[in-house]
Amino acid sequence: MYNILMTILPIANNNYVAFTFFVGCMAMLAASVFFFFEVSNTDKRWRTSVLVSGLITFIAAVHYYYMRDYYLATNTSPTFFRYVDWILTVPLMCVEFYLITKKAGAKIGLLWKLITASVFMLVTGYIGEAIYGAETQSWVWGTLSSVGYLYIVYLIWFGEVAQLANNAGTAVATANKTLAWFVLVGWAIYPIGYIAGTHGGLFGMDVFHGLSLDIVYNIGDAINKIGFGFVIYSLAQSDKPTLA
């Protein structure tokens, strides 16, 4: 396996799945460089948030490099590598909600709620896709995964995160609302990939036949991870202290 992943394999012109892995890797890497360089140009209140944004895209870039070569070498979806990526990056994306509302009084308990819900969502999703993906009961695990997702949606739209963001000022409230839309709409891309990649993923029915789950996941990752980072960066740039 190590030798396979260390070999740089060429991409055929019509291999669109591998191409999205390549573009995703380059896009994530470019975003990481930008966020890391901008940390020093960011007000100290938001440096950690911008740094976390860079970590998210950097971790993803490394995994996309491996996933591209794995896919080219085996012609199978790199499910394990993808979930390793997500188990690291998705909780970090949830950490961003805690960081931007911390100055409004967010407690460590909120951080653990977000992390626990995201890990639950990913673990149940992995079980459904990697273990039961070829069986019709994969929809059960997909439904369980959705419970964690919906809890996160509740927290950031109506629950504790939303309330804290509204008390933190206009800039934070606006950023939280934008990030909330990413979670509600952008993260909704992933169930499409799950349904396309499992047998009976939609309540026992096979739909999206012929749609590549990897293309769906790759597009979703690029939109959400890079988009999350730029929302945080925009917040850091707009919420600067006023000079007397």
N, C-alpha and C positions, 0 to 999 in steps of 0.2 A: 504493500500500500504506500509506504514512504517513497519508494522509487517512482511509482505512478504519479504521485502528487508533485514530485520535484521535477518532472519532465514538462517542458513547455510544449504544449501540443497545438498544432495549427487549427484554425477554425475554417470550415468550408463556407463558401459564400452564401449557401442556402441554409445554414445551420443557425436559425434565428434564436433558438434557446441559448446556445453557447454565446451568441453575440450579446444577448441581454446580460449574461453573467459578466462578460468582458466590460461592457459599458457601465454596468452597475459598479464593478470594482473601481474603474477609473473615476466615476462620478463621486463615489464615496471617498476615495483617496483625495481628490481635489478639494472636496468639502472639508475634510479633516485638516488639510494644510491651511486652508483659509481660517477655520475656527481657531486652530492653535496659534497662528500668527496674530490673530485679532485679540487674543486674551490680554495681551499687554496694553492694548488700546481701549480696553473696556474698563468702566468704573468698577472699583473693587467689590461693590455690592453684587455685581453680576458675573464676576470672573469665573466663579465655580460653575455657574450655569452654562456659560459659553464653553468652558473646558469639558464639561460632561457632553455637550453637543459634539465636540471634536472626538471624544472617546467613542461615542456611539457610532459615528461614521467610520472611524479608523478600525474598530473591531469588525464592522461589517465589511470593509474593504479587504481585510486579511482573509475573512471567511469566503468572500466571493472569489478571491484568487484560487483558493483550494477547491471551491465548489465547481468552478469553471473546468479545471483540469480533471476533477473526479467525473464530471458529466461527460467530458470528451473521451476519457479512458474507458468508461463503463457503459455509457449511453443510458444511464439510469439516474433518477432524481437523487440528489445528495441530501436525503431527508435528515440523516443524523447531523451532518455539518450545519444544515440550516437551523435546526432546533438548538444546537449549541450556540449559534449566533444569536438567535432570538432569546435564549435563556439569559444571555448577558446584556443584550441591547434593549429589549422591551422593558425590563425593570428599570433600567437607567432612564428610559423615556418617561416612565412614571415618576422617577425621582425628580425630574424637571418640574412637575406640578408642585411637589413639596418645596423645592428651592425657591420658586417664584412667589409662593404664598407664605414663606417663612417669616418675612418681616411683618406680616399681618397676624402672626400668632400661630402658625401651623405647628402642631406638636409632632413628636416622633411617632406617635401612634398612627397618624395619618400616613406617614411614610410606609409603615409596615402594612397597613391596609392595602395600599396601592401595590406594593411589591408582592404581597401574598396573593392578591387577586390575579396579578399578571403571571406569576409562577403557576398557579392553579390552571389558568387558561392555557398555558403552554404545555404543561405536563399532560393534561387530559387530551389536548390536541395531538400531541406526539403519540400517545397510546392509540388513539383512533386512527391516525394516519400510518404509523410505522408497524403497528401490531395487528390492527383489525382493518387495515385499509382495503384488503381484498374481500372482506366479508360485509354483509348487508348491515350488521349492527354498528358499523362505523359511525352512523348518524347519532347513536346514543352518546358516544364520546364527543362528537362535535357539538351536541346540545349541551353537555356538561361544560365544555370549553366556553360556550357562549354565555354561561352563567357568570363566569369570571369577567368576561368582556363587558357584559351589561352592568355589572357592579361598578366597574371602572367608569363607564359612561354615566351612571347615576351620580357618582361622587363628583365628577368634574362638571356636569351640567346642572345638577340640582342640589347636590350634597355639600359636604364640608369644603371641598376645594372651591366650588363656585362661590360659596358664602365668603370665604377668606379672600378670594380674588377680588370680589366686589368691594371689600373693605380695604384693600391694599392700594387703591387708586385707579385712575382711568387707564394708565398704561398697562398695569398688570391685568386688570379686568379684560381689556381688549385682547391681550396676548393669550389669556386663558381661554377666551371664547374662540379664538382662531385655532388653538391647539385642540380644543374640544371638538371642533369641526373635523380636524384631522382624524381624531379617534373615531368619531361617529361615521364619517364617510370614508376616510382613507383606510382605516383598519377594517372596514367592511369588505374591502377587496379580498382579504385573506380567506374568509369563508367560501368565496367563489373558487379559489384555488383548492381548498380542502374538498369541496364537493366534486370538482373536476378530477381530483387525484385519488378518490376513494370509491369503492363499490357501494352504491346505495347511500351516498353521503348526504342526500337530501331526504330525510325520513324514509329511507329504504329505496328511494328512486335514483336511477342513474340519469343525471342531466349534465349538460355542458360536455357531452361526449366529443372527444377530439380536441378539446381545449387543453393546452399545456399548463399544468399547474405551476411549473417553474417560471414561465413567462409572466403569469399572473403574480406570483410571489415576488419576482424580481422587480416588476414595475411598482408593486405596492411598497417594497422596501425603499426604493429610490425616492418615491414621492414622500413617504412618511418620515424617514430618518433624516433626509436632507431638509425637507420642509420644516420639520420640528426644529432643527438647528437654526434655520434662518428666522423663524418666529422668535426664538430666544434671543438671537443676535439683534433683531430689530427692537425688541423690548429693551435690551441693554443700551442701545444707541439712543432710543427715544426718552428713556427715563434717567436722564443725567441730572445731577444736582445743579440747581440754579446758582450762578455766581452773583454775589451781592455787589 
